[in-house]
């Protein structure tokens, strides 16, 4: 699986390169600035891009904007964005096109190798990997009039795990309940939110996230 990596800090870029290679990924390019990232994404067409939000020359959201432009040219191109802090605006922009293959992780998660590699693989497979802190803030910002207010605390816990890209089986294991119980919770969630039930976990997660992002 070919990866384009964009990170301006040499030690982190080198560490991520070694980590990805150790888990069987091929590093098609490892760059440290926006223009180089744009060229690499256009010319190499990787299976997944792992991109720091803030890259030279602007050090604002250069990496994110490069990734978004690449996804417009190649809809659904898998992108996992890394950020130092939770930026809800960045999460909204990343999710706005409604395609799969997106992820948003805080850089702290990189130090958990298994979690990071799982997120890269999930995004490369067309899934979604959202940092739990991002999901919590998206949930918290909803008004009292939101249909999310109809959800029980247990259902809110389920939807947070769904939004991280977890399957029913993974949610059941995390919450120490049966998969049948989670299926019932998810059915109730979709009914309360007016979202269509789907057997496709990725579509289901994207539908929930799109709903949460709707203003």
C-alpha positions in Angstrom: 0.0 0.0 0.0 1.6 3.3 -1.2 1.6 6.3 1.2 2.4 10.0 0.7 3.5 11.5 4.0 3.6 15.2 4.6 5.1 16.5 7.9 7.5 19.4 8.3 9.3 18.2 11.5 12.1 16.0 10.4 12.2 13.7 13.5 8.4 13.1 13.3 8.5 12.6 9.6 11.3 10.1 9.9 9.6 8.3 12.7 6.3 8.0 10.9 8.2 6.8 7.8 9.9 4.0 9.8 6.7 3.1 11.6 4.7 2.8 8.3 7.4 0.8 6.6 7.6 -1.6 9.6 3.9 -2.3 9.1 4.2 -3.1 5.4 3.4 0.3 3.8 5.5 1.7 0.9 6.4 5.3 1.3 5.9 6.8 -2.2 7.0 10.2 -0.9 7.8 11.9 2.4 7.6 15.7 2.0 7.8 18.7 4.3 5.9 21.5 2.5 2.6 22.2 0.7 3.9 22.6 -2.9 5.8 19.3 -2.7 2.7 17.6 -1.2 0.5 18.9 -4.1 3.0 17.5 -6.7 3.3 14.2 -4.9 -0.5 13.7 -4.7 -1.0 14.6 -8.3 1.9 12.6 -9.8 2.0 9.6 -7.5 -1.7 9.0 -6.8 -1.0 7.1 -3.5 -3.4 4.7 -1.8 -3.5 7.0 1.2 -2.1 10.4 2.2 -1.0 11.1 5.8 -0.9 14.9 6.1 0.0 17.4 8.8 -2.6 20.2 8.8 0.1 23.0 9.2 2.8 22.9 6.5 5.2 25.5 5.0 5.0 28.0 3.5 2.0 29.4 5.3 2.1 27.3 8.4 -1.7 27.7 8.7 -3.8 25.0 7.1 -1.6 24.4 4.0 -1.5 20.6 4.4 -5.3 20.4 4.8 -6.0 22.6 1.8 -3.6 20.6 -0.4 -5.4 17.4 0.6 -8.8 18.9 -0.1 -7.7 20.1 -3.5 -6.4 16.6 -4.3 -9.7 15.1 -3.2 -11.6 17.5 -5.5 -9.5 16.3 -8.4 -9.7 12.7 -7.3 -12.9 12.2 -5.3 -12.6 9.8 -2.4 -8.8 9.8 -2.3 -8.0 8.6 1.2 -6.6 11.3 3.5 -5.7 11.0 7.2 -5.0 14.5 8.6 -2.9 15.0 11.7 -3.3 18.0 13.9 -1.8 19.3 17.1 -5.1 20.5 18.5 -8.8 19.9 17.9 -10.0 22.2 15.1 -13.7 21.7 14.4 -13.5 23.8 11.3 -10.8 21.5 9.8 -13.0 18.5 10.6 -16.0 20.1 8.9 -14.0 20.9 5.8 -12.6 17.3 5.6 -16.0 15.8 5.9 -17.9 18.3 3.7 -17.6 16.4 0.4 -19.4 13.3 1.8 -16.9 10.8 0.4 -15.3 8.1 2.4 -11.6 7.6 3.1 -11.1 10.4 5.6 -9.5 10.7 9.0 -8.7 13.3 11.6 -6.3 12.4 14.4 -4.5 14.4 17.1 -0.8 14.0 16.9 -0.8 12.5 20.4 -2.4 9.4 18.8 0.7 8.8 16.7 2.5 7.6 19.8 0.0 4.7 20.0 1.4 2.7 17.1 -1.4 0.2 16.9 -4.1 2.9 17.0 -2.3 5.0 14.3 -1.7 2.1 12.0 -5.3 1.0 12.4 -6.5 4.5 11.4 -4.3 4.6 8.3 -5.6 1.2 7.2 -9.2 2.1 7.9 -8.9 5.4 5.9 -7.0 3.7 3.0 -9.9 1.2 2.9 -12.4 3.9 2.4 -13.5 4.2 6.0 -13.5 6.9 8.6 -11.2 7.5 11.5 -12.1 10.5 13.7 -10.4 11.4 16.9 -12.7 10.8 19.9 -12.0 14.4 21.1 -13.2 15.8 17.8 -16.4 13.7 18.0 -17.1 14.8 21.6 -16.8 18.4 20.6 -19.1 18.0 17.6 -21.6 16.4 19.8 -21.2 19.0 22.5 -21.8 21.9 20.2 -25.3 20.9 19.2 -28.2 23.0 20.5 -31.0 21.8 22.7 -33.3 21.7 19.7 -31.1 19.1 18.0 -32.6 15.6 17.5 -29.4 14.4 19.3 -31.2 15.5 22.4 -33.6 12.6 21.9 -30.8 10.1 22.3 -30.1 8.3 25.6 -26.7 8.5 27.2 -26.1 5.0 26.0 -27.0 5.9 22.5 -24.7 8.9 22.6 -21.9 6.6 23.6 -22.7 4.3 20.7 -22.8 7.1 18.2 -19.4 8.5 19.3 -17.9 5.0 18.7 -19.7 4.7 15.4 -18.2 8.1 14.4 -14.7 6.8 15.1 -15.4 4.2 12.4 -16.0 1.2 14.6 -18.1 -1.7 13.5 -21.0 -3.1 15.6 -18.8 -5.9 16.8 -16.0 -3.5 17.9 -18.5 -1.3 19.7 -20.0 -4.3 21.5 -16.5 -5.4 22.6 -15.7 -1.9 23.8 -18.9 -1.5 25.7 -18.9 -5.1 27.0 -22.4 -5.9 25.6 -23.7 -8.2 22.9 -23.5 -7.3 19.2 -27.3 -7.7 19.1 -27.7 -5.0 21.8 -25.6 -2.6 19.7 -27.6 -3.4 16.6 -30.7 -2.4 18.5 -29.1 0.8 19.7 -27.9 1.8 16.2 -31.4 1.1 14.8 -32.9 3.4 17.5 -30.3 6.1 16.7 -31.0 6.1 13.0 -34.8 6.2 13.7 -34.5 9.2 16.0 -32.1 11.1 13.7 -34.2 10.3 10.6 -31.2 8.6 8.9 -31.6 5.5 6.7 -30.3 2.3 8.1 -27.5 0.7 6.0 -25.5 -2.5 6.2 -22.5 -0.5 4.9 -20.6 0.6 8.1 -18.6 3.3 6.2 -21.7 4.9 4.7 -23.4 4.7 8.1 -20.6 6.5 9.8 -20.4 9.2 7.1 -24.2 9.7 7.3 -23.9 10.3 11.0 -21.0 12.6 10.7 -22.7 14.6 7.9 -25.7 14.9 10.1 -23.6 16.2 13.0 -22.0 18.7 10.7 -25.2 20.1 9.3 -26.1 23.6 10.4 
